[in-house]
Amino acid sequence: MAISRDKKQTLVAELVELLSDAKATAFAQYEGLSVADLQALRAAAREAGVSIKVVKNRLFRVALSEISTYNDTDTSSLKGQLIYAISADDEVAPAQVLNTFAKDHPQLQLTGGFSGEGLALNSDEIKALAELPSKEVLQAQVLGTMLAPISALACVLKQIAEKDGAPAEAPGA
């Protein structure tokens, strides 16, 4: 079924809008997935705040070419039946959504992606990105690392005070 020129222009305009605000894009081969599988993938993506698009690669390339950030981006990996996952909020979410879904659906194969700065990522890089912990987990790890020396110092000072015979202050006093 051929798509009209107006429909193509509308699709490209939607993609330009999505990609202009995107922090990351991941794409995967999806040949062999059923309609029910695609619906399940879309639902999982929606929960993660990721947009899923299935468009012709040529239209995706046209949309990329209209955004200055992607002018020098290598698009040679856009081959075959691809499904695109795009997020304006999270750099890791598109890769994680596709990678998590691919674990139960071997027909879905991550093939690459783009950073929000227009950098092309190959399949190994996008898979490594997908294995990263969530932003919240990373922030908690950094905070824990920063607080560890302060907590250790507080414990040592408390022990010194107790050793010298002074009662330790009650917490919050």
N, C-alpha and C positions, 0 to 999 in steps of 0.2 A: 504494500500500500504506500503510495507516494504521499509525501507531506507537502502541503502548499507552501509557497514562498513566504506568505504572511505568518504561517505557523512556525516556520523555521526562524524567522526574524524574532518572533515572540520568545521562542525557546532560547535563542542566543542572548536576547536581552535579559531573560531570567537568569541565565548562567553568568552573564557579566555582573549582574547585581550580587549574586551569591559569591562569586569568586573574588570580587572587589573587597568584600568584607571578610573573606576566609582567612583563618589562621592556619588551616591545613586542609589538604585534600588527599584522599587515598583512593586507589582504584584497583579493581580485581576482575579477573575473568570469571564469568558466571555461567558459562555454557553448561547446560544440564540441570540447572536448578528449576524446580517446579514453581508454578505460580504461588502455591501455598508457602513455599520456602522464601520466595521473594517478599511476600506479605509479612512473614515472620521477621525477615531481615529489616524491612522498613519499620516495623513496630519497635524492634530493638534499637534501631537508630534514632527513632523519634524520642524514646526514653532517654537517650544519651545526648539529645540536642543536636543530632547530626541529620543533615538533609541527604537523601538518597536520590540520585538521578540516573536514569538510563536513557542516554541520548547517543546519537551517532558521533563517532570520534571526530569526524570532520567538523561538526557543529561545535564540539567542545574546543577544538583547536581554534576555530574562528573566535569564540568567546575569549579564549586566552590571548589571542593576538590583539584584542581590543582593550586590554588592560596593560598599562605601561609596565607594571611590576613583572609581568610574564613575557615581555618582548624577547628576551634572550634565553628563555627557558627551552630546554630540549624536550620536544614532544614526540620523539621517535618511538617511545615505548607505548604510545596509544594505538594499540593494534588488537584486533579481535573484538569479541563481545565483552564490553566493559561496563561495570557498574561503578558509579562515582559516589563517594561519601565525602561530604563537605561540612566543615564546622567553622562558625564565626567566633566561637567561644573558647574552644579547647584545641591545643596543638596535637594532642595525642588521641582524642576521641574517635576520629574517623578510622584510623588504623586499628584501634582497639576493637571497635564495633565489627569491622570486617574480619579481623583475626579471630576474635571470639566465635563468630558465626562459622568461620571456615573450619574450626576444630571439629564441629559436628557435621559439616557439609563439605566433604573433600572436593566437590565440584567447584567450589569457590576458591580461587587461588589469587592471593595478593600479588600484584605485578608492579606496583610503584605508587608514587604520590608526588605532591608538591607542598613545599612549605609556604607560608603566607608571604614570604619574601621572594617567591618565584624560583626557588631552588628545586630542581628535579631530584627525586629520591628513587633509588632502585628498589627492587623487591626485598633485598636483604636489609637495607636501611629502614624501610617501612615496617618490616617485621620486628626489627630491634626496637623501633619506636613504639610498636604495639605492646611490647613486653614491659615497658616502663610502668611503674606504679602510677596511680592517679595523682593529679596535682595536689589534692588534699593530703594524701599520704606522704608525698615528698615534702610538703610544707611542715607537716607534723614531725618528720624525721629531722629536718633542719632545726626546727624549734627545740626538739629534744636534745640535739647536739649542742645547741647554744646554751641551754639551761643546765646541762650536766656539770660543767665546772662551777657554776654558781651554787648548785645544790651540794656539791662536794665540799666547797668552802664553808657553807653554812653548817654542815655536819661536823667538820673539823673544829670550827669556832665553838660550837655547842659542847663538844667533848672537852676542849681546853677549859671552858668555863666550869664545867662539872668537875673536872680534875682539880681545879683550884679551890673547890669547896663552895663556889657560888651556885645557887640553884639556877637551873636553866629556866629561861622565861617560857611561859606557856605560849603556844602558838597563837598568833593574833594579838598578843599583848604589846 
